Amino acid sequence: MVMNHEIIIFIPIFVLFIGSIVFTILKKRKRSAKSIYKLIDDLEKKYIY
């Protein structure tokens, strides 16, 4: 059985590339509780006071 070395090298690189894209998208969407509270405070100051 002949193994195709290009596929063996390409698949892990492709998986890492896709994984890094997914990780950066999820990291951008995630907000900490501190930033959410700051956003609520800013909106209250803008519209209520």
TITISE-289798 format. One record per atom (N, C-alpha, C): atom name; residue number from 1; x, y, z; residue in one letter. Coordinates in Angstrom, 1 decimal, always signed. Layout:
TITISE-289798
 at   i     xx     yy     zz aa
 CA NUM      X      Y      Z  A
...
//
This chain:
TITISE-289798
 at   i     xx     yy     zz aa
  N   1   +0.8   -1.2   +0.0  M
 CA   1   +0.0   +0.0   +0.0  M
  C   1   +0.9   +1.2   +0.0  M
  N   2   +0.6   +2.1   -1.0  V
 CA   2   +1.4   +3.3   -1.1  V
  C   2   +0.7   +4.5   -0.3  V
  N   3   +1.5   +5.1   +0.5  M
 CA   3   +0.9   +6.3   +1.3  M
  C   3   +1.2   +7.6   +0.6  M
  N   4   +0.2   +8.4   +0.5  N
 CA   4   +0.4   +9.7   -0.1  N
  C   4   +0.9  +10.7   +0.9  N
  N   5   +2.2  +11.1   +0.9  H
 CA   5   +2.8  +11.9   +1.9  H
  C   5   +2.3  +13.3   +1.9  H
  N   6   +1.8  +13.8   +0.8  E
 CA   6   +1.3  +15.2   +0.8  E
  C   6   +0.0  +15.2   +1.6  E
  N   7   -0.8  +14.2   +1.5  I
 CA   7   -2.1  +14.2   +2.3  I
  C   7   -1.7  +14.1   +3.8  I
  N   8   -0.8  +13.3   +4.1  I
 CA   8   -0.4  +13.1   +5.5  I
  C   8   +0.1  +14.4   +6.1  I
  N   9   +0.9  +15.2   +5.4  I
 CA   9   +1.4  +16.4   +5.8  I
  C   9   +0.3  +17.5   +5.8  I
  N  10   -0.6  +17.5   +4.8  F
 CA  10   -1.5  +18.6   +4.6  F
  C  10   -2.7  +18.5   +5.6  F
  N  11   -3.2  +17.4   +6.0  I
 CA  11   -4.3  +17.3   +6.8  I
  C  11   -4.1  +17.9   +8.2  I
  N  12   -3.0  +17.6   +8.9  P
 CA  12   -2.9  +18.3  +10.2  P
  C  12   -2.7  +19.8  +10.1  P
  N  13   -2.1  +20.3   +9.1  I
 CA  13   -2.0  +21.7   +8.8  I
  C  13   -3.3  +22.3   +8.6  I
  N  14   -4.1  +21.7   +7.8  F
 CA  14   -5.5  +22.2   +7.5  F
  C  14   -6.3  +22.2   +8.7  F
  N  15   -6.3  +21.1   +9.5  V
 CA  15   -7.1  +21.1  +10.8  V
  C  15   -6.6  +22.2  +11.7  V
  N  16   -5.3  +22.4  +11.9  L
 CA  16   -4.9  +23.5  +12.7  L
  C  16   -5.3  +24.9  +12.2  L
  N  17   -5.3  +25.0  +10.9  F
 CA  17   -5.8  +26.3  +10.3  F
  C  17   -7.2  +26.6  +10.6  F
  N  18   -8.1  +25.6  +10.4  I
 CA  18   -9.5  +25.7  +10.7  I
  C  18   -9.8  +25.9  +12.1  I
  N  19   -9.0  +25.2  +13.0  G
 CA  19   -9.2  +25.3  +14.4  G
  C  19   -8.8  +26.7  +14.9  G
  N  20   -7.8  +27.3  +14.4  S
 CA  20   -7.4  +28.6  +14.8  S
  C  20   -8.4  +29.6  +14.4  S
  N  21   -9.0  +29.5  +13.2  I
 CA  21  -10.0  +30.4  +12.7  I
  C  21  -11.3  +30.3  +13.7  I
  N  22  -11.7  +29.1  +14.0  V
 CA  22  -12.8  +28.9  +14.9  V
  C  22  -12.5  +29.5  +16.3  V
  N  23  -11.3  +29.3  +16.8  F
 CA  23  -10.9  +29.8  +18.1  F
  C  23  -10.9  +31.3  +18.1  F
  N  24  -10.4  +32.0  +17.1  T
 CA  24  -10.4  +33.4  +17.1  T
  C  24  -11.8  +34.0  +17.0  T
  N  25  -12.7  +33.4  +16.2  I
 CA  25  -14.1  +33.8  +16.1  I
  C  25  -14.8  +33.7  +17.5  I
  N  26  -14.6  +32.6  +18.1  L
 CA  26  -15.2  +32.4  +19.4  L
  C  26  -14.7  +33.4  +20.5  L
  N  27  -13.4  +33.6  +20.4  K
 CA  27  -12.7  +34.5  +21.3  K
  C  27  -13.2  +36.0  +21.2  K
  N  28  -13.5  +36.4  +19.9  K
 CA  28  -14.0  +37.7  +19.7  K
  C  28  -15.4  +37.9  +20.2  K
  N  29  -16.2  +36.8  +20.1  R
 CA  29  -17.6  +36.9  +20.5  R
  C  29  -17.8  +36.8  +22.0  R
  N  30  -16.8  +36.2  +22.7  K
 CA  30  -17.0  +36.0  +24.1  K
  C  30  -16.7  +37.4  +24.8  K
  N  31  -17.6  +37.7  +25.7  R
 CA  31  -17.4  +38.9  +26.5  R
  C  31  -17.3  +38.6  +28.0  R
  N  32  -16.4  +39.2  +28.7  S
 CA  32  -16.3  +39.0  +30.1  S
  C  32  -17.5  +39.7  +30.8  S
  N  33  -17.7  +39.2  +32.1  A
 CA  33  -18.8  +39.9  +32.8  A
  C  33  -18.5  +41.3  +33.1  A
  N  34  -17.2  +41.6  +33.3  K
 CA  34  -16.8  +43.0  +33.6  K
  C  34  -17.2  +43.9  +32.4  K
  N  35  -16.9  +43.5  +31.1  S
 CA  35  -17.2  +44.3  +30.0  S
  C  35  -18.7  +44.4  +29.8  S
  N  36  -19.5  +43.4  +30.1  I
 CA  36  -20.9  +43.5  +30.0  I
  C  36  -21.5  +44.5  +31.0  I
  N  37  -21.0  +44.5  +32.2  Y
 CA  37  -21.5  +45.5  +33.2  Y
  C  37  -21.1  +46.9  +32.8  Y
  N  38  -19.9  +47.0  +32.2  K
 CA  38  -19.5  +48.4  +31.8  K
  C  38  -20.4  +48.8  +30.6  K
  N  39  -20.7  +47.9  +29.7  L
 CA  39  -21.6  +48.3  +28.6  L
  C  39  -23.0  +48.7  +29.1  L
  N  40  -23.5  +48.0  +30.1  I
 CA  40  -24.8  +48.3  +30.7  I
  C  40  -24.8  +49.7  +31.4  I
  N  41  -23.7  +49.9  +32.1  D
 CA  41  -23.5  +51.2  +32.8  D
  C  41  -23.5  +52.4  +31.8  D
  N  42  -22.7  +52.2  +30.7  D
 CA  42  -22.6  +53.2  +29.7  D
  C  42  -24.0  +53.5  +29.1  D
  N  43  -24.8  +52.5  +28.8  L
 CA  43  -26.1  +52.7  +28.2  L
  C  43  -27.0  +53.4  +29.2  L
  N  44  -27.0  +53.0  +30.5  E
 CA  44  -27.8  +53.7  +31.5  E
  C  44  -27.5  +55.2  +31.6  E
  N  45  -26.2  +55.5  +31.6  K
 CA  45  -25.8  +56.9  +31.7  K
  C  45  -26.2  +57.6  +30.5  K
  N  46  -26.2  +57.0  +29.3  K
 CA  46  -26.5  +57.7  +28.1  K
  C  46  -28.0  +57.9  +28.0  K
  N  47  -28.9  +57.0  +28.3  Y
 CA  47  -30.3  +57.1  +28.1  Y
  C  47  -31.1  +57.4  +29.3  Y
  N  48  -30.7  +57.2  +30.5  I
 CA  48  -31.5  +57.4  +31.7  I
  C  48  -31.2  +58.8  +32.3  I
  N  49  -29.9  +59.0  +32.5  Y
 CA  49  -29.5  +60.3  +33.2  Y
  C  49  -29.4  +61.5  +32.2  Y
//
